Amino acid sequence: IDINKEYVQKGSKVLAVKNANLEVQKGEIYGIIGYSGAGKSTMVRLFNLLEKPTTGEILFNDKSLTKLSDKDLRAEQQQIGMIFQHFNLLWSRTVLENIKLPMELTGKSKEEMDKKANELIKLVGLDGKENFYPSELSGGQKQRVGIARALANDPKMILADEATSALDQILDLLVEINQKLGLTIVLITHEMHVIKRICHKVAVMEAGEIVEKGTVMDVFHDPQAQITKRFLNQIDDDDQSEIVINNFKEKY
């Protein structure tokens, strides 16, 4: 609520996020789009307090994360999974061991971890790759490991920081997870293709500010900000019509 995030660089103050208000409902896929330097990466890291706001309040599960003790904050952060742009896998660990890592940090038994990790391997389509190392996987397969690892502690929300690589198969997997688990997903991207394909709502950022937000159908149909119109130029008229039709079907 009215979030501001300020950094000091070379003695000067830089406002990375300015007066941001964003509400994400349970079960939504919410996209945050902006060009490099727009503040979207900072914005998504504020969701789970990997970055602490200079001013303002972050609410999650009806709790103010900004007011919690360190212990209570860690408990809430476990309910927010994160998928990273560059995978952040441990190269000395197998697929199975990478997925188990978040569970090891919460003290689960070996039996619990093995059972959950194997379920997640099936969910993300990596059957037979359990004992492979990251160096033996394709980029898309590494991304699937990252998604499975983010789901290891049964989070209520997933944050994806430029993590989709715009691979349609990965985007489809996120939709499947959203529908099967009722999971809330917040993703940031610089590609309108990603927003078009899977998001319910979108916020457009420029120079640290949210300049436009709403349902994908509304924003695509009647963009207000100039930056939004630039993003929409990334996709052709047929794609824009398809989005409006698909969102209309979902809504009605």
C-alpha positions as CSV (number, residue, x, y, z in Angstrom):
1,I,0.0,0.0,0.0
2,D,1.6,3.3,-1.1
3,I,5.0,1.5,-1.4
4,N,8.2,3.5,-2.0
5,K,11.6,1.9,-2.3
6,E,14.6,4.2,-2.3
7,Y,18.3,3.4,-2.9
8,V,21.4,5.5,-2.4
9,Q,23.8,5.3,-5.3
10,K,27.0,7.3,-5.4
11,G,25.6,9.7,-2.8
12,S,22.4,10.3,-4.7
13,K,18.9,9.0,-3.8
14,V,17.2,6.9,-6.5
15,L,13.5,6.1,-6.1
16,A,13.1,2.6,-7.7
17,V,9.4,2.2,-6.8
18,K,7.1,5.2,-6.4
19,N,3.7,5.2,-4.6
20,A,2.9,1.7,-5.8
21,N,-0.5,0.2,-5.0
22,L,-1.2,-3.3,-6.2
23,E,-3.7,-5.8,-5.1
24,V,-3.4,-9.5,-6.2
25,Q,-6.4,-11.8,-5.5
26,K,-6.0,-15.4,-4.5
27,G,-5.7,-17.7,-7.6
28,E,-4.8,-14.9,-10.0
29,I,-2.0,-14.9,-12.5
30,Y,-0.9,-11.3,-12.3
31,G,1.7,-9.9,-14.7
32,I,4.0,-6.9,-14.1
33,I,5.5,-5.6,-17.3
34,G,8.0,-2.9,-18.0
35,Y,11.2,-2.2,-19.8
36,S,14.7,-2.5,-18.2
37,G,15.0,-0.1,-15.3
38,A,11.2,0.3,-14.8
39,G,11.4,-1.0,-11.3
40,K,9.5,-4.3,-11.8
41,S,12.3,-6.5,-10.4
42,T,12.4,-4.4,-7.2
43,M,8.6,-4.5,-7.1
44,V,8.4,-8.3,-7.1
45,R,11.1,-8.6,-4.5
46,L,9.0,-6.3,-2.2
47,F,6.2,-8.9,-2.3
48,N,8.1,-11.2,0.0
49,L,10.4,-8.6,1.7
50,L,13.6,-9.7,0.0
51,E,13.6,-6.0,-0.4
52,K,12.2,-3.9,2.4
53,P,10.1,-0.9,1.4
54,T,11.5,2.5,2.5
55,T,7.9,3.5,3.3
56,G,4.6,1.7,2.9
57,E,3.1,-1.6,3.9
58,I,3.1,-5.1,2.4
59,L,0.0,-7.2,3.2
60,F,-0.1,-11.0,2.7
61,N,-2.6,-13.4,4.2
62,D,-4.2,-10.4,6.0
63,K,-0.9,-9.8,7.8
64,S,1.4,-6.8,7.5
65,L,4.8,-8.4,6.6
66,T,6.5,-5.1,7.3
67,K,5.4,-5.3,10.9
68,L,6.3,-9.0,11.7
69,S,9.2,-10.2,13.9
70,D,12.0,-11.9,12.0
71,K,10.8,-15.3,13.1
72,D,7.2,-14.7,12.0
73,L,8.4,-13.1,8.7
74,R,10.4,-16.2,7.9
75,A,7.3,-18.4,8.4
76,E,5.3,-16.2,6.0
77,Q,8.1,-16.1,3.5
78,Q,8.0,-19.9,3.3
79,Q,4.5,-19.6,1.9
80,I,5.9,-17.5,-1.0
81,G,7.9,-19.5,-3.5
82,M,10.3,-17.8,-6.0
83,I,11.3,-18.8,-9.5
84,F,14.5,-17.1,-10.6
85,Q,15.6,-15.9,-14.1
86,H,18.9,-17.8,-14.1
87,F,17.5,-20.9,-12.3
88,N,19.8,-20.6,-9.2
89,L,20.2,-24.4,-9.1
90,L,23.0,-26.1,-7.2
91,W,25.2,-27.7,-9.9
92,S,26.6,-30.3,-7.5
93,R,23.1,-31.6,-6.7
94,T,20.8,-33.8,-8.8
95,V,17.3,-32.7,-9.8
96,L,15.8,-34.6,-6.8
97,E,18.3,-33.0,-4.4
98,N,17.7,-29.5,-5.8
99,I,13.9,-29.9,-5.3
100,K,14.4,-31.2,-1.7
101,L,16.6,-28.2,-0.7
102,P,13.8,-25.9,0.6
103,M,12.3,-28.8,2.6
104,E,15.7,-29.5,4.2
105,L,15.6,-26.0,5.6
106,T,12.3,-26.6,7.3
107,G,13.3,-29.9,8.9
108,K,11.1,-32.3,7.1
109,S,12.0,-36.1,7.3
110,K,13.7,-37.8,4.4
111,E,10.6,-39.8,3.7
112,E,8.5,-36.7,3.5
113,M,11.0,-34.9,1.3
114,D,11.4,-37.9,-1.1
115,K,7.6,-38.3,-1.5
116,K,7.0,-34.6,-2.1
117,A,10.0,-34.2,-4.5
118,N,8.9,-37.2,-6.6
119,E,5.3,-35.9,-6.8
120,L,6.7,-32.5,-8.0
121,I,9.0,-34.2,-10.6
122,K,5.9,-35.8,-12.1
123,L,3.9,-32.5,-11.9
124,V,6.5,-30.6,-13.9
125,G,7.1,-33.3,-16.4
126,L,10.6,-34.5,-15.4
127,D,10.0,-38.2,-14.9
128,G,13.2,-40.1,-15.4
129,K,15.4,-37.1,-14.8
130,E,15.6,-37.5,-11.0
131,N,19.3,-38.3,-10.9
132,F,20.4,-35.9,-13.6
133,Y,22.6,-32.9,-12.8
134,P,21.8,-29.4,-14.0
135,S,24.6,-29.6,-16.6
136,E,22.8,-32.5,-18.2
137,L,19.5,-30.6,-18.6
138,S,18.2,-28.2,-21.3
139,G,17.2,-24.6,-20.4
140,G,13.5,-25.5,-20.2
141,Q,14.2,-28.5,-18.0
142,K,16.2,-26.4,-15.6
143,Q,13.3,-24.0,-15.5
144,R,11.0,-26.9,-14.6
145,V,13.4,-27.9,-11.7
146,G,13.2,-24.3,-10.5
147,I,9.4,-24.4,-10.6
148,A,9.3,-27.7,-8.7
149,R,11.7,-26.3,-6.1
150,A,9.5,-23.2,-5.7
151,L,6.5,-25.5,-4.9
152,A,8.4,-27.7,-2.4
153,N,6.9,-26.1,0.7
154,D,3.4,-25.9,-0.6
155,P,3.4,-22.1,-1.0
156,K,0.2,-20.0,-1.4
157,M,1.9,-17.7,-3.9
158,I,4.7,-18.0,-6.5
159,L,6.9,-15.0,-7.7
160,A,8.5,-15.4,-11.1
161,D,11.2,-12.8,-11.8
162,E,11.7,-12.8,-15.6
163,A,11.8,-16.6,-15.2
164,T,9.5,-17.8,-18.0
165,S,12.0,-17.4,-20.9
166,A,8.8,-16.9,-22.9
167,L,8.8,-20.6,-23.6
168,D,5.3,-21.6,-24.4
169,Q,5.7,-25.0,-22.7
170,I,6.8,-23.3,-19.4
171,L,4.0,-20.8,-19.6
172,D,1.5,-23.6,-20.1
173,L,3.0,-25.4,-17.1
174,L,2.4,-22.3,-15.0
175,V,-1.2,-22.2,-16.1
176,E,-1.6,-25.9,-15.2
177,I,-0.2,-25.4,-11.8
178,N,-2.3,-22.3,-11.2
179,Q,-5.5,-24.3,-12.1
180,K,-4.6,-27.6,-10.3
181,L,-3.3,-26.0,-7.1
182,G,-5.3,-22.8,-7.1
183,L,-1.9,-21.1,-6.7
184,T,-1.5,-17.3,-7.0
185,I,1.3,-16.4,-9.5
186,V,2.9,-13.0,-9.9
187,L,5.3,-12.8,-12.8
188,I,7.4,-10.0,-14.2
189,T,8.3,-9.7,-17.8
190,H,9.3,-7.4,-20.6
191,E,7.3,-9.4,-23.2
192,M,3.6,-8.7,-23.9
193,H,3.5,-12.3,-25.4
194,V,3.8,-13.6,-21.8
195,I,1.0,-11.4,-20.5
196,K,-1.2,-12.2,-23.5
197,R,-0.8,-16.0,-23.1
198,I,-1.4,-16.6,-19.4
199,C,-2.2,-13.5,-17.2
200,H,-5.6,-12.5,-15.8
201,K,-4.4,-9.0,-14.8
202,V,-1.5,-6.8,-15.7
203,A,0.3,-3.8,-14.2
204,V,2.5,-1.7,-16.5
205,M,5.5,0.0,-14.9
206,E,7.6,2.9,-16.1
207,A,10.3,4.8,-14.2
208,G,9.3,3.1,-10.9
209,E,5.6,3.9,-11.2
210,I,2.6,1.8,-12.0
211,V,1.2,3.8,-14.9
212,E,-1.7,1.4,-15.8
213,K,-3.3,-1.7,-14.4
214,G,-6.4,-3.8,-14.9
215,T,-7.7,-7.0,-16.5
216,V,-5.7,-8.1,-19.5
217,M,-8.9,-7.7,-21.6
218,D,-9.5,-4.1,-20.5
219,V,-5.9,-3.1,-20.9
220,F,-5.5,-4.7,-24.3
221,H,-8.8,-3.3,-25.5
222,D,-8.4,0.2,-24.3
223,P,-4.8,1.1,-23.3
224,Q,-4.4,4.4,-21.7
225,A,-0.6,4.9,-21.2
226,Q,1.7,5.5,-24.1
227,I,4.1,2.8,-22.8
228,T,1.3,0.3,-22.8
229,K,0.6,1.1,-26.5
230,R,4.3,0.5,-27.2
231,F,4.1,-2.9,-25.6
232,L,1.0,-3.7,-27.5
233,N,2.8,-3.0,-30.7
234,Q,4.9,-6.2,-29.9
235,I,1.9,-8.3,-30.9
236,D,-0.2,-8.1,-34.0
237,D,-3.9,-7.3,-34.3
238,D,-5.0,-10.9,-34.6
239,D,-3.3,-11.7,-31.3
240,Q,-5.0,-8.8,-29.6
241,S,-8.4,-9.9,-30.9
242,E,-7.7,-13.4,-29.6
243,I,-6.9,-12.1,-26.1
244,V,-10.1,-10.1,-25.9
245,I,-12.2,-13.1,-27.1
246,N,-10.5,-15.6,-24.7
247,N,-10.8,-13.3,-21.7
248,F,-14.5,-12.6,-22.6
249,K,-15.1,-16.4,-22.6
250,E,-13.3,-16.8,-19.2
251,K,-15.3,-14.0,-17.7
252,Y,-18.7,-14.9,-19.0
